[in-house]
Amino acid sequence: MAGIDSTVPHPPHTTAPLPGVPAAATPADAALPPGALIQDRLAGWVSDLTTLHELTERLIRTSSLDEALPEVLGAGAALVGARRGMAVLEPADGLGPATTIGLGLAHAELGTIETVPRGATSYGRLLDGLPDPADPARVPDPISIPDVRTEEGLDPRHREVAARLGYAASYALPLATEDAGRLGAAVWLYDEPAEPSERQRHLIGLYGRFATEHLARLLQVERARAQVATVAEELLPSRLPRVPGVQLAARHRTGPRGGGDWYDALPLPEGALGLAVGSVSGTGPSALAAMGRLRASLRAYAVMEGEDPVAVLSDLELLLRLTEPARSATALFAYAEPAQRRIVLAGAGHAPPLIIGDHRTEFIETSLSAPLGMLSCWEAPSVELSPAPGETVLLYTDGLLRRTGDAMDRAFARLHAAASSIPKADRGDPGAIADHVLRTLLPEGLDTADDEEDVVLLAARFE
């Protein structure tokens, strides 16, 4: 097929139709014996099916809408023989996500296309025409504009934009099926007046139906992930308290299935402050629910006996063992008196905090202890420290280390190096400190990747 991307396998023939697609006999066909004609058509069908199989295999390997939409655009361009195109994701239920991406079109060029009145564009007509009140289940036919210059009834702005961007024809396909409903539309642009052949229309129609169903599945997954992330955020503090003598900042990244990592900061009597981080085993809704119960319980214990972090964690361990016998958790609780710059903390199987200042960057050596719920009776000593003015205590969960993909000893070394490299100008801002550690330890988008591990950082800078 003319115009097919060289990276996409395509059939060598251009005239043999798929089953059910009529084709007029050419003089060459008439001269062929019946057996040779049948063999030629069978070879064409096999080649078409092979192409579709390879394209759908590539599509099904995508695991997110951000990966799938460009793949659909590229495969569609190969099937219809176009070089450029755009896809508009706009689910009919209005729940989102909604986006527009381009193939061979810069962001500014997509913006130029969007200056055409929506009702005058082929993708706008497809999207706004769905669902049809007379027949909600009907999927509209694709819209072909073989020649923008001569097409009757075309909006003048449409012709102007086509001339500016240098395309002469378009073919628009609805991304919709009876089962999935309307998800969006795709439009491919030709540099010269053209339109897909009947065979190409049939191929892109088959591919489009499969692509729509795949996009619908990814849409459900993405919405579920967003809901999990929302629930996780709602179970964490909506804002950090303001306590004289200390500045606070927190960062939280949730895995796609929702993990049980959490943090908390709560003001206590006589100007004290309770700081906590923890991680509940498991993922998904049950882990989120357990995390919410554990955090709420720790708050109650901290108010009653926060001056003794060991007692707080002992109470929490007993509660976990009685109410969540099949679950374990790690936790760290610190009782801070900002006015005296004094901290007493205890940990249960949790990673040691970091203290970061102009003259030192070191881990706070907490005693080795088992996670909560692992022993019949949990016990560990507390540790006391006195941060100097301007020093920051950084609490975090082990998801920060695990997302690096390194062995734990190397991950700890990298964390120490990241904390040591914080620019002096950023050391006065706990938020900047947390961001620097995240960027340094998890570069190239690892902090937002679909990793199973949650990440929590809680930074407290003492004045």
PASE-324067 format. One record per residue (C-alpha): x, y, z; residue in three letters. Coordinates in steps of 0.001 Angstrom, whole numbers, always signed. Layout:
REM PASE-324067
+---------+---------+---------+---------+
:    east :   north :      up : residuo :
+---------+---------+---------+---------+
:       X :       Y :       Z :     Ala :
...
+---------+---------+---------+---------+
//
This chain:
REM PASE-324067
+---------+---------+---------+---------+
:    east :   north :      up : residuo :
+---------+---------+---------+---------+
:      +0 :      +0 :      +0 :     Met :
:   +1387 :   +3345 :    -985 :     Ala :
:   +2478 :   +5472 :   +1928 :     Gly :
:   +2818 :   +2644 :   +4485 :     Ile :
:   +5534 :   +3211 :   +7083 :     Asp :
:   +8524 :   +1040 :   +6299 :     Ser :
:   +8622 :    -154 :   +9896 :     Thr :
:   +5159 :   -1705 :   +9591 :     Val :
:   +4898 :   -4971 :   +7623 :     Pro :
:   +2524 :   -4627 :   +4736 :     His :
:   +1256 :   -6848 :   +1965 :     Pro :
:   +3008 :   -6658 :   -1387 :     Pro :
:    -232 :   -6602 :   -3357 :     His :
:   -2636 :   -3700 :   -3685 :     Thr :
:   -5720 :   -5050 :   -5432 :     Thr :
:   -6879 :   -8269 :   -3800 :     Ala :
:   -9860 :   -7596 :   -1510 :     Pro :
:  -10735 :   -9176 :   +1793 :     Leu :
:  -13740 :  -11525 :   +2007 :     Pro :
:  -16949 :   -9653 :   +1474 :     Gly :
:  -15256 :   -6756 :    -321 :     Val :
:  -16182 :   -6747 :   -4010 :     Pro :
:  -13574 :   -6023 :   -6629 :     Ala :
:  -13999 :   -5518 :  -10323 :     Ala :
:  -12055 :   -7961 :  -12449 :     Ala :
:   -9092 :   -6350 :  -14201 :     Thr :
:   -7940 :   -7357 :  -17679 :     Pro :
:   -5065 :   -9225 :  -16038 :     Ala :
:   -7516 :  -11111 :  -13809 :     Asp :
:   -9621 :  -12050 :  -16831 :     Ala :
:   -6582 :  -13529 :  -18556 :     Ala :
:   -5636 :  -15683 :  -15555 :     Leu :
:   -6917 :  -19240 :  -15254 :     Pro :
:   -9540 :  -19668 :  -12487 :     Pro :
:   -7121 :  -21594 :  -10247 :     Gly :
:   -4429 :  -18898 :  -10434 :     Ala :
:   -6990 :  -16168 :   -9715 :     Leu :
:   -8184 :  -17989 :   -6584 :     Ile :
:   -4609 :  -18542 :   -5430 :     Gln :
:   -3809 :  -14861 :   -5921 :     Asp :
:   -6829 :  -13794 :   -3898 :     Arg :
:   -6075 :  -16313 :   -1151 :     Leu :
:   -2513 :  -14984 :    -972 :     Ala :
:   -3917 :  -11472 :    -654 :     Gly :
:   -6241 :  -12464 :   +2178 :     Trp :
:   -3445 :  -14221 :   +4026 :     Val :
:   -1177 :  -11204 :   +3629 :     Ser :
:   -3878 :   -8829 :   +4891 :     Asp :
:   -4599 :  -11039 :   +7905 :     Leu :
:    -879 :  -11283 :   +8663 :     Thr :
:    -579 :   -7509 :   +8596 :     Thr :
:   -3567 :   -7094 :  +10914 :     Leu :
:   -2217 :   -9747 :  +13241 :     His :
:   +1157 :   -8022 :  +13527 :     Glu :
:    -411 :   -4602 :  +14098 :     Leu :
:   -2834 :   -5877 :  +16734 :     Thr :
:     -30 :   -7768 :  +18460 :     Glu :
:   +1924 :   -4536 :  +18737 :     Arg :
:   -1113 :   -2731 :  +20080 :     Leu :
:   -1985 :   -5333 :  +22690 :     Ile :
:   +1508 :   -5034 :  +24169 :     Arg :
:    +738 :   -1448 :  +25189 :     Thr :
:    -299 :   -1077 :  +28822 :     Ser :
:   -1453 :   +2538 :  +29028 :     Ser :
:   -3407 :   +5059 :  +26989 :     Leu :
:    -234 :   +7112 :  +26544 :     Asp :
:   +1366 :   +4128 :  +24788 :     Glu :
:   -1709 :   +2872 :  +22932 :     Ala :
:   -2937 :   +6069 :  +21254 :     Leu :
:    +303 :   +6741 :  +19318 :     Pro :
:    +382 :   +3077 :  +18295 :     Glu :
:   -3180 :   +3311 :  +16937 :     Val :
:   -2306 :   +6455 :  +14998 :     Leu :
:    +840 :   +4934 :  +13498 :     Gly :
:    -797 :   +1645 :  +12535 :     Ala :
:   -3802 :   +3442 :  +11050 :     Gly :
:   -1555 :   +5703 :   +8990 :     Ala :
:    +155 :   +2609 :   +7571 :     Ala :
:   -3153 :    +954 :   +6718 :     Leu :
:   -4700 :   +3947 :   +4951 :     Val :
:   -1459 :   +5173 :   +3354 :     Gly :
:   -1194 :   +8515 :   +5161 :     Ala :
:   +1775 :  +10277 :   +6733 :     Arg :
:    +195 :  +12427 :   +9440 :     Arg :
:   -2796 :  +12279 :  +11720 :     Gly :
:   -4377 :  +13073 :  +15054 :     Met :
:   -6406 :  +11171 :  +17628 :     Ala :
:   -8943 :  +12685 :  +19999 :     Val :
:   -9806 :  +10741 :  +23143 :     Leu :
:  -13141 :  +11963 :  +24477 :     Glu :
:  -15262 :   +9284 :  +26195 :     Pro :
:  -18989 :   +9766 :  +25758 :     Ala :
:  -19680 :   +9500 :  +29508 :     Asp :
:  -17686 :  +12680 :  +30100 :     Gly :
:  -15659 :  +11111 :  +32909 :     Leu :
:  -12356 :  +11489 :  +31070 :     Gly :
:   -9535 :  +11382 :  +30596 :     Pro :
:   -9672 :  +13540 :  +27463 :     Ala :
:   -6669 :  +14259 :  +25292 :     Thr :
:   -5534 :  +15020 :  +21740 :     Thr :
:   -2313 :  +13667 :  +20253 :     Ile :
:    -717 :  +14026 :  +16839 :     Gly :
:   +1326 :  +11950 :  +14414 :     Leu :
:   +3759 :  +14108 :  +12449 :     Gly :
:   +2053 :  +17201 :  +13861 :     Leu :
:   +3647 :  +19552 :  +16365 :     Ala :
:   +1694 :  +20830 :  +19340 :     His :
:   +1246 :  +24204 :  +17648 :     Ala :
:    -130 :  +22512 :  +14509 :     Glu :
:   -2670 :  +20598 :  +16586 :     Leu :
:   -3677 :  +23920 :  +18093 :     Gly :
:   -4104 :  +25371 :  +14598 :     Thr :
:   -6421 :  +22496 :  +13621 :     Ile :
:   -8465 :  +23118 :  +16762 :     Glu :
:   -9149 :  +26692 :  +15601 :     Thr :
:  -11472 :  +25225 :  +12973 :     Val :
:  -15060 :  +25255 :  +14325 :     Pro :
:  -15586 :  +21823 :  +15878 :     Arg :
:  -18753 :  +21133 :  +13902 :     Gly :
:  -16852 :  +21783 :  +10673 :     Ala :
:  -14193 :  +19136 :  +11345 :     Thr :
:  -14646 :  +15482 :  +10513 :     Ser :
:  -13627 :  +14355 :  +13999 :     Tyr :
:  -16034 :  +16877 :  +15547 :     Gly :
:  -18893 :  +15570 :  +13409 :     Arg :
:  -18105 :  +12021 :  +14511 :     Leu :
:  -17823 :  +12872 :  +18198 :     Leu :
:  -20831 :  +15171 :  +18388 :     Asp :
:  -22931 :  +12730 :  +16392 :     Gly :
:  -22497 :  +10018 :  +19017 :     Leu :
:  -24666 :   +8592 :  +20320 :     Pro :
:  -27415 :   +8888 :  +17747 :     Asp :
:  -30714 :   +9574 :  +19606 :     Pro :
:  -32581 :   +7496 :  +17035 :     Ala :
:  -30185 :   +4569 :  +17372 :     Asp :
:  -27753 :   +4948 :  +20309 :     Pro :
:  -25966 :   +1706 :  +19490 :     Ala :
:  -25192 :   +2659 :  +15889 :     Arg :
:  -21611 :   +3485 :  +15109 :     Val :
:  -21353 :   +6239 :  +12457 :     Pro :
:  -19543 :   +5676 :   +9206 :     Asp :
:  -16034 :   +7046 :   +8647 :     Pro :
:  -15788 :  +10448 :   +6959 :     Ile :
:  -13601 :  +10832 :   +3895 :     Ser :
:  -12622 :  +14165 :   +2349 :     Ile :
:  -10744 :  +13221 :    -856 :     Pro :
:   -9864 :  +16810 :   -1791 :     Asp :
:  -10127 :  +19685 :    +667 :     Val :
:   -9968 :  +22249 :   -2132 :     Arg :
:  -13009 :  +20939 :   -4021 :     Thr :
:  -15108 :  +19453 :   -1204 :     Glu :
:  -18548 :  +21049 :   -1214 :     Glu :
:  -19837 :  +22752 :   +1929 :     Gly :
:  -16464 :  +22818 :   +3645 :     Leu :
:  -15902 :  +25619 :   +6150 :     Asp :
:  -13539 :  +28319 :   +4759 :     Pro :
:  -11458 :  +28137 :   +7930 :     Arg :
:  -10988 :  +24428 :   +7301 :     His :
:   -9570 :  +25122 :   +3839 :     Arg :
:   -7349 :  +27857 :   +5232 :     Glu :
:   -5879 :  +25590 :   +7935 :     Val :
:   -5372 :  +22739 :   +5455 :     Ala :
:   -3434 :  +25056 :   +3142 :     Ala :
:   -1333 :  +26372 :   +6021 :     Arg :
:    -433 :  +22888 :   +7277 :     Leu :
:     -28 :  +21418 :   +3810 :     Gly :
:   -2568 :  +18618 :   +3752 :     Tyr :
:   -4995 :  +18053 :    +896 :     Ala :
:   -7276 :  +15215 :   +2064 :     Ala :
:   -8343 :  +13416 :   +5232 :     Ser :
:   -9944 :  +10228 :   +6449 :     Tyr :
:  -11661 :  +10120 :   +9859 :     Ala :
:  -12575 :   +6966 :  +11753 :     Leu :
:  -14741 :   +6821 :  +14890 :     Pro :
:  -13123 :   +5020 :  +17828 :     Leu :
:  -16391 :   +3468 :  +18874 :     Ala :
:  -18130 :    +105 :  +19039 :     Thr :
:  -21569 :    -984 :  +20173 :     Glu :
:  -20124 :   -2513 :  +23352 :     Asp :
:  -17519 :    +112 :  +24261 :     Ala :
:  -19528 :   +3129 :  +23133 :     Gly :
:  -17781 :   +6288 :  +21976 :     Arg :
:  -14190 :   +6776 :  +23054 :     Leu :
:  -12994 :   +9251 :  +20444 :     Gly :
:  -11973 :   +9598 :  +16825 :     Ala :
:   -8862 :   +9385 :  +14673 :     Ala :
:   -8101 :  +11444 :  +11558 :     Val :
:   -5349 :  +10763 :   +9028 :     Trp :
:   -4113 :  +13498 :   +6686 :     Leu :
:   -2830 :  +13106 :   +3117 :     Tyr :
:    -330 :  +15428 :   +1488 :     Asp :
:   -2102 :  +15070 :   -1872 :     Glu :
:   -5759 :  +14549 :   -2838 :     Pro :
:   -6479 :  +10896 :   -2002 :     Ala :
:   -8753 :   +8522 :    -163 :     Glu :
:   -8385 :   +4906 :   +1022 :     Pro :
:   -9356 :   +2128 :   -1333 :     Ser :
:  -12197 :    -211 :    -420 :     Glu :
:   -9686 :   -2768 :    +744 :     Arg :
:   -7897 :    -225 :   +2925 :     Gln :
:  -11203 :    +919 :   +4417 :     Arg :
:  -12025 :   -2658 :   +5314 :     His :
:   -8624 :   -3200 :   +6927 :     Leu :
:   -8744 :      +4 :   +8972 :     Ile :
:  -12313 :    -799 :   +9999 :     Gly :
:  -11268 :   -4178 :  +11388 :     Leu :
:   -8257 :   -2681 :  +13121 :     Tyr :
:  -10310 :    +232 :  +14477 :     Gly :
:  -12840 :   -2070 :  +16144 :     Arg :
:  -10090 :   -4044 :  +17850 :     Phe :
:   -8256 :    -861 :  +18848 :     Ala :
:  -11403 :    +621 :  +20377 :     Thr :
:  -11985 :   -2425 :  +22559 :     Glu :
:   -8352 :   -2337 :  +23690 :     His :
:   -8543 :   +1388 :  +24454 :     Leu :
:  -11752 :    +779 :  +26425 :     Ala :
:   -9960 :   -1770 :  +28619 :     Arg :
:   -7044 :    +596 :  +29194 :     Leu :
:   -9486 :   +3389 :  +29999 :     Leu :
:  -11096 :   +1272 :  +32714 :     Gln :
:   -7682 :    +430 :  +34164 :     Val :
:   -6596 :   +4067 :  +34155 :     Glu :
:   -9780 :   +5191 :  +35845 :     Arg :
:   -9386 :   +2482 :  +38480 :     Ala :
:   -5817 :   +3623 :  +39116 :     Arg :
:   -6946 :   +7217 :  +39466 :     Ala :
:   -9643 :   +6186 :  +41931 :     Gln :
:   -7150 :   +4198 :  +43994 :     Val :
:   -4770 :   +7162 :  +44044 :     Ala :
:   -7610 :   +9451 :  +45128 :     Thr :
:   -8606 :   +7117 :  +47966 :     Val :
:   -4977 :   +6854 :  +49076 :     Ala :
:   -4606 :  +10642 :  +49158 :     Glu :
:   -7864 :  +11029 :  +51081 :     Glu :
:   -6562 :   +8646 :  +53752 :     Leu :
:   -3477 :  +10822 :  +54265 :     Leu :
:   -3326 :  +14258 :  +55908 :     Pro :
:   -5081 :  +16941 :  +53862 :     Ser :
:   -2534 :  +19465 :  +55131 :     Arg :
:    +448 :  +19497 :  +57450 :     Leu :
:    +167 :  +21290 :  +60808 :     Pro :
:   +1979 :  +24513 :  +61629 :     Arg :
:   +4045 :  +24141 :  +64763 :     Val :
:   +6472 :  +26868 :  +65910 :     Pro :
:  +10108 :  +25956 :  +65499 :     Gly :
:   +9724 :  +23438 :  +62674 :     Val :
:   +8853 :  +23440 :  +58958 :     Gln :
:   +7259 :  +20373 :  +57369 :     Leu :
:   +6923 :  +18986 :  +53834 :     Ala :
:   +5695 :  +15656 :  +52502 :     Ala :
:   +5777 :  +13854 :  +49149 :     Arg :
:   +3719 :  +10800 :  +48244 :     His :
:   +3686 :   +8612 :  +45122 :     Arg :
:   +1107 :   +5832 :  +44865 :     Thr :
:   +1615 :   +2637 :  +42870 :     Gly :
:    -969 :   +1662 :  +40232 :     Pro :
:   -2761 :    -813 :  +42492 :     Arg :
:   -2504 :   +1294 :  +45614 :     Gly :
:     -88 :    +378 :  +48347 :     Gly :
:    -162 :    +831 :  +52090 :     Gly :
:   +2560 :   +3453 :  +52610 :     Asp :
:   +1507 :   +6396 :  +54772 :     Trp :
:   +2745 :   +9354 :  +56788 :     Tyr :
:   +1362 :  +11622 :  +59470 :     Asp :
:   +2199 :  +14753 :  +61412 :     Ala :
:     +56 :  +15860 :  +64322 :     Leu :
:    +400 :  +18617 :  +66916 :     Pro :
:    +611 :  +17341 :  +70504 :     Leu :
:    +206 :  +19075 :  +73885 :     Pro :
:   +2766 :  +21649 :  +75077 :     Glu :
:   +3991 :  +22533 :  +71583 :     Gly :
:   +5182 :  +19004 :  +70772 :     Ala :
:   +4833 :  +17314 :  +67392 :     Leu :
:   +4313 :  +13683 :  +66406 :     Gly :
:   +5859 :  +12462 :  +63133 :     Leu :
:   +5137 :   +9042 :  +61672 :     Ala :
:   +5724 :   +7011 :  +58537 :     Val :
:   +4786 :   +3423 :  +57890 :     Gly :
:   +4019 :    +729 :  +55361 :     Ser :
:   +1339 :   -1969 :  +55456 :     Val :
:   +1950 :   -5219 :  +53596 :     Ser :
:     -69 :   -5882 :  +50456 :     Gly :
:   -1633 :   -3731 :  +47750 :     Thr :
:   -5085 :   -2763 :  +46614 :     Gly :
:   -8211 :   -1699 :  +48503 :     Pro :
:   -7612 :   -4000 :  +51484 :     Ser :
:   -4123 :   -2563 :  +52053 :     Ala :
:   -5497 :    +982 :  +51755 :     Leu :
:   -8194 :    +196 :  +54314 :     Ala :
:   -5666 :   -1343 :  +56717 :     Ala :
:   -3401 :   +1666 :  +56253 :     Met :
:   -6253 :   +4024 :  +57126 :     Gly :
:   -7118 :   +2062 :  +60277 :     Arg :
:   -3489 :   +1879 :  +61377 :     Leu :
:   -2878 :   +5593 :  +60863 :     Arg :
:   -6032 :   +6539 :  +62770 :     Ala :
:   -5064 :   +4236 :  +65647 :     Ser :
:   -1532 :   +5607 :  +65835 :     Leu :
:   -2957 :   +9110 :  +66116 :     Arg :
:   -4992 :   +8075 :  +69147 :     Ala :
:   -2025 :   +6359 :  +70805 :     Tyr :
:    +220 :   +9356 :  +70062 :     Ala :
:   -2172 :  +11731 :  +71823 :     Val :
:   -2367 :   +9430 :  +74883 :     Met :
:   +1311 :   +8478 :  +75264 :     Glu :
:   +3275 :  +10211 :  +72513 :     Gly :
:   +6207 :  +11034 :  +74803 :     Glu :
:   +7053 :   +7330 :  +74749 :     Asp :
:   +7368 :   +6230 :  +71091 :     Pro :
:   +8037 :   +2623 :  +72147 :     Val :
:   +4698 :   +2504 :  +73977 :     Ala :
:   +2942 :   +3983 :  +70923 :     Val :
:   +4348 :   +1285 :  +68628 :     Leu :
:   +3689 :   -1463 :  +71206 :     Ser :
:     +25 :    -484 :  +71338 :     Asp :
:     -81 :    -383 :  +67553 :     Leu :
:   +1505 :   -3835 :  +67325 :     Glu :
:   -1060 :   -5306 :  +69702 :     Leu :
:   -3912 :   -3770 :  +67718 :     Leu :
:   -2508 :   -5100 :  +64431 :     Leu :
:   -2024 :   -8594 :  +65835 :     Arg :
:   -5607 :   -8710 :  +67149 :     Leu :
:   -7428 :   -7089 :  +64232 :     Thr :
:   -5177 :   -7890 :  +61224 :     Glu :
:   -3612 :  -11279 :  +62087 :     Pro :
:   -2614 :  -12011 :  +58492 :     Ala :
:    -927 :   -8666 :  +57934 :     Arg :
:   +2358 :   -7074 :  +58925 :     Ser :
:   +3538 :   -3486 :  +58892 :     Ala :
:   +6597 :   -1356 :  +59440 :     Thr :
:   +6382 :   +1950 :  +61255 :     Ala :
:   +8470 :   +4743 :  +62712 :     Leu :
:   +7174 :   +7244 :  +65249 :     Phe :
:   +9037 :  +10324 :  +66460 :     Ala :
:   +8082 :  +12599 :  +69357 :     Tyr :
:   +9562 :  +16023 :  +68639 :     Ala :
:   +9884 :  +19098 :  +70873 :     Glu :
:  +10814 :  +21815 :  +68368 :     Pro :
:  +11485 :  +24487 :  +71008 :     Ala :
:  +14186 :  +22290 :  +72575 :     Gln :
:  +15177 :  +20741 :  +69235 :     Arg :
:  +14781 :  +17310 :  +70794 :     Arg :
:  +13495 :  +14166 :  +69131 :     Ile :
:  +12771 :  +10751 :  +70612 :     Val :
:  +11945 :   +8069 :  +68076 :     Leu :
:  +11431 :   +4338 :  +67726 :     Ala :
:  +11141 :   +2124 :  +64688 :     Gly :
:   +9588 :   -1236 :  +63953 :     Ala :
:  +11399 :   -2825 :  +61035 :     Gly :
:  +11502 :    +557 :  +59311 :     His :
:  +14282 :   +2223 :  +57341 :     Ala :
:  +16411 :   +4632 :  +59448 :     Pro :
:  +15766 :   +8375 :  +59058 :     Pro :
:  +18350 :  +10773 :  +57671 :     Leu :
:  +19538 :  +13933 :  +59356 :     Ile :
:  +20676 :  +16535 :  +56821 :     Ile :
:  +22595 :  +19705 :  +57603 :     Gly :
:  +25453 :  +21902 :  +56491 :     Asp :
:  +27981 :  +19932 :  +58524 :     His :
:  +26595 :  +16401 :  +58441 :     Arg :
:  +24433 :  +14007 :  +56447 :     Thr :
:  +23988 :  +10738 :  +58283 :     Glu :
:  +21525 :   +8011 :  +59050 :     Phe :
:  +20018 :   +7933 :  +62529 :     Ile :
:  +20956 :   +4503 :  +63821 :     Glu :
:  +17759 :   +2962 :  +65152 :     Thr :
:  +17995 :    -415 :  +66847 :     Ser :
:  +17227 :   -3494 :  +64793 :     Leu :
:  +13621 :   -4486 :  +65325 :     Ser :
:  +11028 :   -6683 :  +63688 :     Ala :
:   +8044 :   -5310 :  +61752 :     Pro :
:   +4744 :   -5110 :  +63601 :     Leu :
:   +2744 :   -8313 :  +63565 :     Gly :
:   +5750 :  -10587 :  +63121 :     Met :
:   +6471 :  -11491 :  +66776 :     Leu :
:   +4250 :  -12520 :  +69666 :     Ser :
:   +5575 :   -9539 :  +71632 :     Cys :
:   +7220 :   -6606 :  +69884 :     Trp :
:   +9877 :   -4614 :  +71725 :     Glu :
:  +12638 :   -2152 :  +70783 :     Ala :
:  +14475 :    +698 :  +72500 :     Pro :
:  +14004 :   +4344 :  +71550 :     Ser :
:  +16670 :   +6717 :  +70226 :     Val :
:  +17117 :  +10370 :  +71197 :     Glu :
:  +18773 :  +13052 :  +69107 :     Leu :
:  +19153 :  +16837 :  +69015 :     Ser :
:  +19099 :  +18431 :  +65530 :     Pro :
:  +21178 :  +21573 :  +65172 :     Ala :
:  +19484 :  +24778 :  +63977 :     Pro :
:  +18751 :  +24480 :  +60254 :     Gly :
:  +19052 :  +20684 :  +60141 :     Glu :
:  +16349 :  +18535 :  +58546 :     Thr :
:  +15208 :  +15093 :  +59607 :     Val :
:  +14012 :  +13064 :  +56603 :     Leu :
:  +11648 :  +10139 :  +57196 :     Leu :
:  +10776 :   +7862 :  +54268 :     Tyr :
:   +9406 :   +4434 :  +53374 :     Thr :
:  +11404 :   +1636 :  +51783 :     Asp :
:   +9493 :   +2106 :  +48523 :     Gly :
:  +11874 :   +5003 :  +47872 :     Leu :
:  +14754 :   +2538 :  +47965 :     Leu :
:  +13032 :    -316 :  +46138 :     Arg :
:  +11988 :   +1820 :  +43180 :     Arg :
:  +15642 :   +2342 :  +42337 :     Thr :
:  +15908 :   -1350 :  +41398 :     Gly :
:  +19230 :   -1616 :  +43267 :     Asp :
:  +20208 :   -3918 :  +46098 :     Ala :
:  +19343 :   -2347 :  +49444 :     Met :
:  +22914 :   -1543 :  +50461 :     Asp :
:  +23507 :    +264 :  +47173 :     Arg :
:  +20113 :   +2001 :  +47432 :     Ala :
:  +21016 :   +3313 :  +50892 :     Phe :
:  +24334 :   +4582 :  +49525 :     Ala :
:  +22549 :   +6365 :  +46694 :     Arg :
:  +20079 :   +7922 :  +49131 :     Leu :
:  +22946 :   +9211 :  +51269 :     His :
:  +24668 :  +10633 :  +48184 :     Ala :
:  +21449 :  +12325 :  +47044 :     Ala :
:  +20952 :  +13935 :  +50448 :     Ala :
:  +24603 :  +15046 :  +50568 :     Ser :
:  +24304 :  +16758 :  +47178 :     Ser :
:  +21401 :  +19053 :  +48095 :     Ile :
:  +22368 :  +22602 :  +47026 :     Pro :
:  +22959 :  +24983 :  +49905 :     Lys :
:  +20235 :  +27305 :  +48567 :     Ala :
:  +17655 :  +24495 :  +48952 :     Asp :
:  +18587 :  +23403 :  +52461 :     Arg :
:  +16337 :  +26000 :  +54037 :     Gly :
:  +13208 :  +24538 :  +52415 :     Asp :
:  +12094 :  +21008 :  +53431 :     Pro :
:   +9984 :  +20746 :  +50277 :     Gly :
:  +13000 :  +21502 :  +48089 :     Ala :
:  +15007 :  +18922 :  +50036 :     Ile :
:  +12373 :  +16220 :  +49445 :     Ala :
:  +12098 :  +17127 :  +45761 :     Asp :
:  +15868 :  +17014 :  +45280 :     His :
:  +16089 :  +13562 :  +46850 :     Val :
:  +13244 :  +12307 :  +44654 :     Leu :
:  +14728 :  +13729 :  +41447 :     Arg :
:  +18206 :  +12438 :  +42223 :     Thr :
:  +17271 :   +8987 :  +43448 :     Leu :
:  +14453 :   +8377 :  +40956 :     Leu :
:  +15395 :  +10168 :  +37711 :     Pro :
:  +13764 :   +9913 :  +34275 :     Glu :
:  +10223 :   +9596 :  +35542 :     Gly :
:  +10807 :   +6724 :  +37980 :     Leu :
:   +9065 :   +8797 :  +40658 :     Asp :
:   +5856 :   +8713 :  +38587 :     Thr :
:   +6268 :   +5316 :  +36933 :     Ala :
:   +3708 :   +2533 :  +37320 :     Asp :
:   +5767 :    +829 :  +39992 :     Asp :
:   +4170 :   -1483 :  +42535 :     Glu :
:   +5994 :    +360 :  +45335 :     Glu :
:   +4566 :   +3417 :  +47046 :     Asp :
:   +6944 :   +6218 :  +47987 :     Val :
:   +6625 :   +8492 :  +51031 :     Val :
:   +8957 :  +11252 :  +52231 :     Leu :
:   +8331 :  +13412 :  +55295 :     Leu :
:  +10850 :  +16201 :  +55951 :     Ala :
:  +11017 :  +18242 :  +59161 :     Ala :
:  +13425 :  +21198 :  +59291 :     Arg :
:  +14202 :  +22566 :  +62744 :     Phe :
:  +14795 :  +26282 :  +63120 :     Glu :
+---------+---------+---------+---------+
//
